[in-house]
Structure formats: structure tokens, C-alpha cells
């Protein structure tokens, strides 16, 4: 029998918007891990360097914006040294809080 991979599940509470209602958003997997780190980083935000190689951070940001209506600022920063160029820093601007996080499905 194959061991199940752990599933990271995060529920965030989005503060009341213009409609006046609060909303719970449940995320799983990579997007949940990303959202958790983004919220915990606060005003410092996160960059691609904060995550494992191969994660498509810009796609995760797009999904949080479009599917869940979260406001995330993208700031361009310069890279120095031999690999000069630019990278993005993402900062959560929506008033959200972590309601619950849990890891499920670990092998017994």
C-alpha cells in the first residue's frame, strides 16, 4: 500500500469587505503553504527565494487574487551580483487572519 502524502490545509478569515460580510477561505496543498507564509511575513512579504525550486509563485498569487479576491501587492526589486536583474516581492494587503491550519493524511 502506498503511503499518502501529507496534505496541508489552511482556512483563512477574510475581513468584511464593502458587502459587510466576513468570508472563510479554505486552501489545500501548495497554495495553502504559500498563503500561510505570505500572511505570516506581514509587511516584509515573500519572494521566490522563500520557496522550493520549481514552485510557480506568480501562478499562486494569480489564483489567490482571481479565485479568492485577495489583494496582494507586487513590488519589483533589483538583484545584484553575477545574476543581476529583477525579482518580485509579494505582500498581502487584504485584511486576513489564519483561522485554522492542519496537516492531514500522514502515513500511519
C-alpha atoms as a printed R data frame, in Angstrom:
    type eleno elety resid chain resno       x      y       z
1   ATOM     1    CA   UNK     A     1   0.000  0.000   0.000
2   ATOM     2    CA   UNK     A     2   1.351  3.409  -0.945
3   ATOM     3    CA   UNK     A     3   1.750  5.949   1.845
4   ATOM     4    CA   UNK     A     4  -0.404  9.043   1.471
5   ATOM     5    CA   UNK     A     5   1.417 12.333   1.162
6   ATOM     6    CA   UNK     A     6   0.606 14.837   3.890
7   ATOM     7    CA   UNK     A     7  -1.938 17.449   2.844
8   ATOM     8    CA   UNK     A     8  -1.564 20.944   4.241
9   ATOM     9    CA   UNK     A     9  -4.949 22.602   4.747
10  ATOM    10    CA   UNK     A    10  -5.351 26.261   5.686
11  ATOM    11    CA   UNK     A    11  -8.515 28.189   6.472
12  ATOM    12    CA   UNK     A    12  -8.171 31.952   6.422
13  ATOM    13    CA   UNK     A    13 -10.685 34.531   7.544
14  ATOM    14    CA   UNK     A    14 -11.079 37.470   5.185
15  ATOM    15    CA   UNK     A    15 -12.324 40.570   6.984
16  ATOM    16    CA   UNK     A    16 -15.561 42.227   5.985
17  ATOM    17    CA   UNK     A    17 -15.476 43.987   2.636
18  ATOM    18    CA   UNK     A    18 -17.878 46.511   1.122
19  ATOM    19    CA   UNK     A    19 -20.683 43.942   1.260
20  ATOM    20    CA   UNK     A    20 -20.171 43.847   5.032
21  ATOM    21    CA   UNK     A    21 -19.665 40.112   5.275
22  ATOM    22    CA   UNK     A    22 -16.699 38.149   6.525
23  ATOM    23    CA   UNK     A    23 -15.610 35.130   4.482
24  ATOM    24    CA   UNK     A    24 -13.804 31.878   5.241
25  ATOM    25    CA   UNK     A    25 -11.482 30.595   2.526
26  ATOM    26    CA   UNK     A    26 -10.162 27.033   2.685
27  ATOM    27    CA   UNK     A    27  -6.998 26.241   0.728
28  ATOM    28    CA   UNK     A    28  -5.038 22.999   0.372
29  ATOM    29    CA   UNK     A    29  -1.607 21.995  -0.833
30  ATOM    30    CA   UNK     A    30   0.929 24.383  -2.303
31  ATOM    31    CA   UNK     A    31  -1.403 27.366  -2.392
32  ATOM    32    CA   UNK     A    32  -2.179 26.855   1.315
33  ATOM    33    CA   UNK     A    33   1.526 26.765   2.218
34  ATOM    34    CA   UNK     A    34   2.154 29.869   0.104
35  ATOM    35    CA   UNK     A    35  -0.776 31.792   1.632
36  ATOM    36    CA   UNK     A    36   0.336 30.854   5.156
37  ATOM    37    CA   UNK     A    37   3.891 32.127   4.574
38  ATOM    38    CA   UNK     A    38   2.569 35.248   2.847
39  ATOM    39    CA   UNK     A    39   0.296 36.084   5.785
40  ATOM    40    CA   UNK     A    40   2.969 35.319   8.392
41  ATOM    41    CA   UNK     A    41   5.523 37.507   6.549
42  ATOM    42    CA   UNK     A    42   3.328 40.566   7.039
43  ATOM    43    CA   UNK     A    43   4.696 43.792   5.550
44  ATOM    44    CA   UNK     A    44   8.050 42.174   4.711
45  ATOM    45    CA   UNK     A    45   6.383 39.953   2.130
46  ATOM    46    CA   UNK     A    46   7.909 36.949   0.384
47  ATOM    47    CA   UNK     A    47   9.971 36.285  -2.724
48  ATOM    48    CA   UNK     A    48  10.629 33.224  -4.866
49  ATOM    49    CA   UNK     A    49  13.728 32.572  -2.755
50  ATOM    50    CA   UNK     A    50  11.488 31.758   0.231
51  ATOM    51    CA   UNK     A    51  10.107 28.636  -1.500
52  ATOM    52    CA   UNK     A    52  11.420 25.405  -3.011
53  ATOM    53    CA   UNK     A    53  12.759 25.460  -6.551
54  ATOM    54    CA   UNK     A    54  10.068 24.796  -9.111
55  ATOM    55    CA   UNK     A    55   7.176 26.483  -7.323
56  ATOM    56    CA   UNK     A    56   5.270 28.791  -9.704
57  ATOM    57    CA   UNK     A    57   4.828 31.648  -7.261
58  ATOM    58    CA   UNK     A    58   3.307 34.068  -9.769
59  ATOM    59    CA   UNK     A    59   0.597 31.478 -10.551
60  ATOM    60    CA   UNK     A    60  -0.202 31.050  -6.849
61  ATOM    61    CA   UNK     A    61  -0.502 34.827  -6.477
62  ATOM    62    CA   UNK     A    62  -2.796 34.997  -9.529
63  ATOM    63    CA   UNK     A    63  -5.038 32.240  -8.144
64  ATOM    64    CA   UNK     A    64  -5.320 33.975  -4.746
65  ATOM    65    CA   UNK     A    65  -6.210 37.225  -6.475
66  ATOM    66    CA   UNK     A    66  -8.678 35.910  -9.043
67  ATOM    67    CA   UNK     A    67 -10.351 32.989  -7.272
68  ATOM    68    CA   UNK     A    68 -10.405 34.355  -3.742
69  ATOM    69    CA   UNK     A    69 -10.418 38.131  -4.208
70  ATOM    70    CA   UNK     A    70  -7.311 38.765  -2.107
71  ATOM    71    CA   UNK     A    71  -5.286 41.931  -2.613
72  ATOM    72    CA   UNK     A    72  -1.578 41.156  -2.969
73  ATOM    73    CA   UNK     A    73   0.964 43.837  -3.838
74  ATOM    74    CA   UNK     A    74   3.797 43.013  -6.228
75  ATOM    75    CA   UNK     A    75   6.944 45.098  -5.768
76  ATOM    76    CA   UNK     A    76   9.848 44.792  -8.179
77  ATOM    77    CA   UNK     A    77  13.292 44.542  -6.584
78  ATOM    78    CA   UNK     A    78  16.718 44.541  -8.177
79  ATOM    79    CA   UNK     A    79  19.073 41.564  -7.972
80  ATOM    80    CA   UNK     A    80  22.738 42.374  -7.549
81  ATOM    81    CA   UNK     A    81  25.869 40.403  -8.242
82  ATOM    82    CA   UNK     A    82  26.577 37.974 -11.035
83  ATOM    83    CA   UNK     A    83  22.873 37.315 -11.680
84  ATOM    84    CA   UNK     A    84  21.784 40.935 -11.887
85  ATOM    85    CA   UNK     A    85  18.165 41.516 -12.832
86  ATOM    86    CA   UNK     A    86  14.849 41.805 -11.041
87  ATOM    87    CA   UNK     A    87  12.551 39.692  -8.914
88  ATOM    88    CA   UNK     A    88   9.171 40.268  -7.287
89  ATOM    89    CA   UNK     A    89   8.287 40.647  -3.626
90  ATOM    90    CA   UNK     A    90   4.677 39.820  -2.757
91  ATOM    91    CA   UNK     A    91   2.889 41.404   0.209
92  ATOM    92    CA   UNK     A    92  -0.627 40.515   1.432
93  ATOM    93    CA   UNK     A    93  -2.695 43.701   1.683
94  ATOM    94    CA   UNK     A    94  -6.108 42.145   2.325
95  ATOM    95    CA   UNK     A    95  -7.068 42.075   5.998
96  ATOM    96    CA   UNK     A    96  -6.910 38.333   6.656
97  ATOM    97    CA   UNK     A    97  -6.075 36.072   9.577
98  ATOM    98    CA   UNK     A    98  -5.295 32.389   9.834
99  ATOM    99    CA   UNK     A    99  -8.376 30.697  11.241
100 ATOM   100    CA   UNK     A   100  -7.001 27.145  11.229
101 ATOM   101    CA   UNK     A   101  -4.131 25.192   9.749
102 ATOM   102    CA   UNK     A   102  -3.622 21.474   9.832
103 ATOM   103    CA   UNK     A   103  -1.691 18.704   8.150
104 ATOM   104    CA   UNK     A   104  -3.661 15.610   7.235
105 ATOM   105    CA   UNK     A   105  -3.005 12.256   5.606
106 ATOM   106    CA   UNK     A   106   0.433 11.410   7.001
107 ATOM   107    CA   UNK     A   107   1.353  7.745   6.729
108 ATOM   108    CA   UNK     A   108   0.338  5.628   9.724
